[in-house]
């Protein structure tokens, strides 16, 4: 595989040629070691994260597309929160009646430019068994999941509170999957498995994305599954357009109605 130029952090587009660049992928992999994720009280007291430094020489995405994307995020998230407010309150009541604990579950995940963000979800697990870090992936028939939680996860209703993250600008409706910090796939950290992993954080993470539209979801127990998802994310970041976002939203709806499943 040829080298990859690393100059500045911007949503990458396809490279114009395949010439070897100033910093190879191997060098990039060595520069982003697991030490980058060791404690750093200055940035995140709870997880103590040191933000990785990523650069890219790719051209910036068209400004008009970025403006339209953010405008769509604000309009759609605010509208959805207002329209769905009675339903969201009903779900909150069911969660409280089903098991003790808070209605919402907060988790620290990777945001744009590798900044740590707090992501909101409806709590779907028992509070005494919850994995706040998100490193322990959910499996089929997971004993941590509550009765209501199983329904919420199967229908993806548990992710509706992320509309608040979209409205606040932490997330987007469409983007790379929002991963927990320190998440593993096939027993390896994502950044060790895929050297270009952090390039996917050049854009805001999304409630849905190209990988979800393609049906790439569920536990990543094998490295091949994880690589397929990251490949989809990197393709999206490198080829982003507002038209692609609309296609992904439509494709996600079709995917969920035809073969959607979660646990």
C-alpha positions as CSV (number, residue, x, y, z in Angstrom):
1,X,0.0,0.0,0.0
2,X,1.3,3.4,-0.9
3,X,2.0,6.2,1.6
4,X,-0.6,8.6,2.9
5,X,0.1,12.4,3.2
6,X,-0.5,13.9,6.5
7,X,-0.7,17.7,6.5
8,X,-3.8,19.1,8.2
9,X,-7.0,17.9,9.8
10,X,-9.9,18.3,7.3
11,X,-12.5,16.0,5.9
12,X,-10.4,14.1,3.3
13,X,-11.3,13.6,-0.3
14,X,-9.8,11.0,-2.6
15,X,-6.1,11.6,-3.2
16,X,-5.2,13.0,-6.7
17,X,-2.4,10.5,-7.2
18,X,-0.7,7.6,-5.5
19,X,2.8,9.0,-5.0
20,X,4.5,8.3,-1.7
21,X,3.8,11.2,0.8
22,X,5.8,12.8,3.5
23,X,4.6,10.4,6.2
24,X,3.8,6.8,5.6
25,X,1.0,4.8,7.2
26,X,3.6,2.8,9.1
27,X,5.1,6.0,10.6
28,X,1.6,7.2,11.3
29,X,0.8,4.0,13.1
30,X,3.9,4.3,15.2
31,X,3.2,7.9,16.1
32,X,-0.3,7.1,17.4
33,X,0.6,4.6,20.1
34,X,-1.5,3.2,22.8
35,X,0.3,5.6,25.1
36,X,-1.9,8.3,23.6
37,X,-4.9,6.9,25.5
38,X,-3.3,6.9,28.9
39,X,-4.5,9.2,31.7
40,X,-4.5,13.0,31.2
41,X,-6.4,14.8,34.0
42,X,-6.1,18.1,32.1
43,X,-8.5,17.0,29.4
44,X,-10.9,14.5,30.8
45,X,-10.9,13.8,34.5
46,X,-13.1,10.7,34.3
47,X,-11.3,8.8,31.5
48,X,-8.1,11.0,31.4
49,X,-7.7,11.1,27.7
50,X,-4.9,12.5,25.7
51,X,-6.3,13.6,22.3
52,X,-4.5,12.0,19.3
53,X,-3.0,14.4,16.8
54,X,-4.2,13.7,13.3
55,X,-3.3,15.6,10.1
56,X,-4.5,15.3,6.5
57,X,-3.6,16.9,3.2
58,X,-7.0,16.4,1.7
59,X,-9.0,19.3,0.4
60,X,-11.7,20.7,2.6
61,X,-15.3,19.6,1.8
62,X,-17.3,22.3,-0.1
63,X,-18.4,25.0,2.4
64,X,-21.9,25.1,1.0
65,X,-22.3,21.4,1.8
66,X,-21.0,21.8,5.3
67,X,-23.4,24.7,5.9
68,X,-26.4,22.8,4.5
69,X,-25.4,19.8,6.6
70,X,-25.4,21.8,9.9
71,X,-28.6,23.6,8.9
72,X,-30.3,20.2,8.3
73,X,-29.0,18.8,11.6
74,X,-30.4,21.7,13.6
75,X,-33.8,21.7,11.8
76,X,-34.3,17.9,11.8
77,X,-33.1,17.4,15.4
78,X,-35.2,20.3,16.9
79,X,-38.3,19.3,14.9
80,X,-37.9,15.6,15.9
81,X,-37.5,16.5,19.6
82,X,-40.6,18.6,19.5
83,X,-42.8,16.1,17.6
84,X,-41.5,13.1,19.6
85,X,-41.6,14.8,23.0
86,X,-44.8,12.9,24.2
87,X,-43.3,9.6,23.0
88,X,-40.0,10.2,24.6
89,X,-41.7,11.0,27.9
90,X,-43.7,7.8,27.6
91,X,-40.5,5.8,27.0
92,X,-38.8,7.5,30.0
93,X,-41.8,6.4,32.2
94,X,-41.5,2.8,31.0
95,X,-37.8,2.7,31.8
96,X,-38.4,4.0,35.4
97,X,-41.2,1.4,35.9
98,X,-39.1,-1.4,34.6
99,X,-35.9,-1.1,36.6
100,X,-34.3,1.3,39.2
101,X,-31.9,3.9,37.9
102,X,-31.7,7.0,35.7
103,X,-33.7,7.3,32.5
104,X,-30.7,8.4,30.4
105,X,-27.3,6.8,30.1
106,X,-24.3,9.0,29.4
107,X,-21.1,7.7,27.8
108,X,-17.8,9.4,26.8
109,X,-17.1,8.8,23.1
110,X,-15.0,10.2,20.3
111,X,-16.2,13.4,18.7
112,X,-15.1,15.6,15.9
113,X,-11.3,16.2,15.8
114,X,-10.9,13.5,18.4
115,X,-12.5,15.5,21.2
116,X,-14.2,13.6,24.0
117,X,-18.0,14.2,24.0
118,X,-20.8,13.0,26.3
119,X,-23.4,11.0,24.3
120,X,-26.9,10.4,25.5
121,X,-29.0,7.3,25.2
122,X,-32.0,5.8,26.9
123,X,-30.8,3.4,29.6
124,X,-31.3,-0.2,28.4
125,X,-29.2,-2.0,31.0
126,X,-29.3,-2.7,34.7
127,X,-27.5,0.0,36.6
128,X,-25.5,-2.5,38.6
129,X,-24.2,-4.2,35.4
130,X,-23.7,-1.2,33.1
131,X,-20.4,-0.7,31.5
132,X,-19.9,3.1,31.5
133,X,-16.8,2.9,29.4
134,X,-18.6,1.1,26.6
135,X,-15.6,-1.2,26.0
136,X,-17.6,-4.4,26.9
137,X,-19.7,-4.9,23.7
138,X,-23.3,-6.1,23.9
139,X,-23.9,-9.7,22.8
140,X,-27.0,-11.7,22.0
141,X,-29.1,-12.5,25.1
142,X,-26.9,-10.2,27.2
143,X,-27.9,-10.5,30.8
144,X,-27.3,-6.8,31.5
145,X,-30.2,-5.7,29.2
146,X,-33.6,-5.0,30.9
147,X,-37.0,-6.1,29.5
148,X,-37.8,-2.6,28.2
149,X,-34.2,-2.2,27.1
150,X,-34.4,-5.2,24.8
151,X,-37.3,-3.6,22.9
152,X,-35.6,-0.2,22.8
153,X,-32.4,-1.6,21.4
154,X,-34.2,-3.8,18.9
155,X,-36.0,-0.8,17.5
156,X,-33.1,1.7,18.0
157,X,-35.4,3.8,20.1
158,X,-32.6,3.9,22.8
159,X,-30.6,6.2,20.5
160,X,-33.3,8.9,20.1
161,X,-31.8,11.0,22.9
162,X,-28.8,11.5,20.6
163,X,-31.0,14.1,18.8
164,X,-30.0,16.4,21.7
165,X,-26.3,15.7,20.8
166,X,-27.1,16.6,17.2
167,X,-28.9,19.9,18.2
168,X,-25.9,20.8,20.5
169,X,-23.5,20.3,17.6
170,X,-21.7,17.3,19.2
171,X,-23.0,14.9,16.5
172,X,-24.7,14.9,13.1
173,X,-27.7,13.0,11.7
174,X,-25.2,11.3,9.3
175,X,-21.6,10.6,10.0
176,X,-19.2,7.9,11.1
177,X,-20.4,5.7,14.0
178,X,-19.8,7.3,17.4
179,X,-17.4,5.0,19.1
180,X,-16.6,4.7,22.8
181,X,-13.1,5.6,23.7
182,X,-10.9,2.5,24.1
183,X,-13.3,0.4,22.0
184,X,-12.0,-2.9,20.8
185,X,-12.7,-5.1,17.9
186,X,-11.4,-8.7,17.7
187,X,-9.5,-8.1,20.9
188,X,-7.6,-5.1,19.5
189,X,-8.0,-1.4,19.9
190,X,-9.5,0.1,16.8
191,X,-6.5,2.4,16.3
192,X,-4.2,-0.6,16.4
193,X,-6.3,-2.6,14.0
194,X,-6.7,0.2,11.5
195,X,-3.8,2.7,11.4
196,X,-6.0,5.3,9.6
197,X,-8.8,4.9,12.2
198,X,-8.7,8.5,13.6
199,X,-9.2,10.0,10.1
200,X,-12.9,9.1,10.5
201,X,-13.0,11.8,13.3
202,X,-12.4,14.6,10.8
203,X,-16.2,15.0,10.8
204,X,-18.9,14.8,13.5
205,X,-20.1,11.3,14.4
206,X,-23.6,10.5,13.2
207,X,-26.7,8.8,14.5
208,X,-26.6,6.8,11.2
209,X,-24.0,6.4,8.5
210,X,-22.8,4.5,5.5
211,X,-21.9,1.4,7.6
212,X,-25.3,1.2,9.2
213,X,-27.0,1.6,5.8
214,X,-25.0,-1.3,4.5
215,X,-26.2,-3.4,7.5
216,X,-22.8,-3.4,9.2
217,X,-23.9,-3.4,12.8
218,X,-23.8,-5.7,15.9
219,X,-20.7,-6.9,17.9
220,X,-17.3,-6.7,16.1
221,X,-16.0,-10.0,17.3
222,X,-13.8,-10.4,14.2
223,X,-11.2,-8.0,12.8
224,X,-12.7,-8.2,9.3
225,X,-16.1,-6.8,10.5
226,X,-14.4,-3.9,12.1
227,X,-12.3,-3.1,9.1
228,X,-15.4,-3.2,6.9
229,X,-17.1,-0.6,9.1
230,X,-14.0,1.7,9.2
231,X,-13.6,1.4,5.5
232,X,-17.2,2.7,5.1
233,X,-16.6,5.6,7.5
234,X,-13.4,6.6,5.7
235,X,-15.1,6.5,2.3
236,X,-17.9,8.7,3.7
237,X,-15.4,11.3,5.1
238,X,-13.5,11.3,1.9
239,X,-16.5,11.7,-0.4
240,X,-18.9,13.6,1.7
241,X,-21.7,15.7,0.1
242,X,-25.1,16.7,1.2
243,X,-26.6,14.5,-1.5
244,X,-24.8,11.5,0.0
245,X,-26.3,12.4,3.4
246,X,-29.8,12.3,1.9
247,X,-29.1,9.0,0.2
248,X,-27.8,7.5,3.5
249,X,-30.8,8.7,5.5
250,X,-33.2,7.1,2.9
251,X,-31.1,3.9,2.7
252,X,-31.0,3.6,6.5
253,X,-34.8,3.8,6.7
254,X,-35.1,1.1,4.0
255,X,-32.5,-1.0,5.8
256,X,-34.2,-0.8,9.1
257,X,-37.6,-1.6,7.7
258,X,-36.3,-4.6,5.7
259,X,-33.6,-6.2,7.8
260,X,-33.1,-4.0,10.9
261,X,-32.2,-5.8,14.1
262,X,-30.4,-5.0,17.3
263,X,-29.7,-6.3,20.7
